[in-house]
């Protein structure tokens, strides 16, 4: 056992089994040993690679989408530009570079805010985005609430802790993490008479079904929706998950680009779950925003012009560079890669016209 595992085991021995969300939160955000507090996990030397690391075109498309929404809002002279979970700052750097060429007025109007709990990643973001003087925050609600806000989030919501519930006959139980002698294990916890699930999930779930709900994700979506309704602006969110609310245990651990057992090394592996996009959209609407999607990442990127961007990048490229661009396009768009598992949703002020990329 590592040190965090020993501490969690002792906590369980003293106070009883942990809810699944409490276990995930400890593994990812423990101030001393949490995964996102202590390491920079992206890239070939890390544990996983995200779309902005695959191609500059991804960040450029999202940045230009935000710029178009800024224009649709009347090009306000001062806005808050926010990224949730900015990784190494690559997405935002690509977005701002593209915007500087096409919509320099948006770059001039934007005050950059990064929501990030990882100190190692903050250091990389500060270096990557030094020319834009970013302000850092632990949570979205720390971003100043004094005007329009434009938000981007890529692979942020999948890393928020979920509660899990399991059905036994007609009864729902909170799923918990216990600590037998050989480590950790899932177990059925207390009965829950009114679980925070959708009616379809409760009514149709077979016996033994595990269902997840990410309460922090829904709370943040409501916050964003309320902020957009109140002050104006728009948000584009890309992540992996389901287009319909459903069932299933989607909790997984990743280490060195490979899936590993969830309990293998608490604090040393990335823990993620699939995003429930319909509930995320409904939460933003509850906050007061208009919301669109989900659409697949492939459909969204095609509709906003990524093929044209790849064509520009390929002009005069060496054969090796052309092959790299082709491989990046496949990873972002092909259904066997990220094209359909990843989805996009948009939230925006109710005063704005429908956003590009979500037609139909």
Phi, psi and omega in degrees: 000139171278179186294319180295320178299318179297318180293320179293320178297318178293322178297318179293319179298326183275322190240358179099172184302149180266141167301153182300319181294326178292322178295313180299315182300319178295317181295324185266327192233010175306130186303331185258323187234003183295145185306311183278350176276337195242351187214163173252100196271359189271158173094178185299327180273357180259216185251338181203164179234133180254169185305317179299333178282343181278318181205141175298336183298329181297306179297324179298316181296317180292322178296316180292330174298314178297321178297321177296321178293326176297316176297317180298332179277002179095016178053058180301144188283347179215122182221161172260122176257118190237135168241132176265121180064066190282005179061232179267006180088007185291314181303311183294323178297316178295318180298312183291326177296314179295317179296324180298330179277326188257319183227067181300336177297325178292316179299319179295327182280339191273135168251122192274131179229130182241125179262108189206130178263345183278119177293318176300319179290323177303321180296319178292319179296319180298321178290314182298325188243027185303326181289353183244008174047061182292147169258142184250146181217151174278331183221159181296324184289355173279345180292130182308136186256068187225028178159184182303147181230137178236121193240139171230140178216121176236122182051051175253311187290334181293342183263007178272146186292139177250149164271149176237141178234143180236138181266128175237102186066236179264007187247139174260140177236145170292131175278138185228170176248120177257174182226081173291180188300331186264015178135240182229157179203152173281149178210162174279126179261210185296153173295140178236112184283335182224071183294148182280060182245164177288156181301323180295321179294319182289316187288324191256353187292128175290165177301137180087358182291139171258131178233141183248148170219132180255091183295322176298322179297316180294322179295317180293320178298321177295319178299314179297315179301317180294319179296315180295320179294327185276317189245349182093164179121195184203161179222139173239128185233128178234132181196178177253144183165202192253144176276349176227139175296133184211209184239170171121148176272108181254005182296128179219156177243141179231136178214128180053042175070016178231146173289138179226166177302143185302324184264013189299309185208083183307131180087350181248359180232151173281131176249129180219162172222164178287138179282135174271090187295320178302319179289327177296315178298315180296325178295318178296321178294322176299324177290341177119358181272160162281145181222145185226147179099187010279151167237158180293153176304319181299313181296316181299310184295322177297317184293331180266004167103026183291330178297318178297322179293317177298323178297319178296315181296332183277347182298123179071010182288150174293160177306320179295316178296320179298320178294323178296317179295319179296319179294321178295317178300318179297315182298322182282330194244334188287141180297338177276354179248244182263353193301320184249331177296322179275142182233162175235141171227155179231138172241147178199166176299142182298344182280349184274151173290164181305144186277153174292152178094350183237023180301133177080000000 
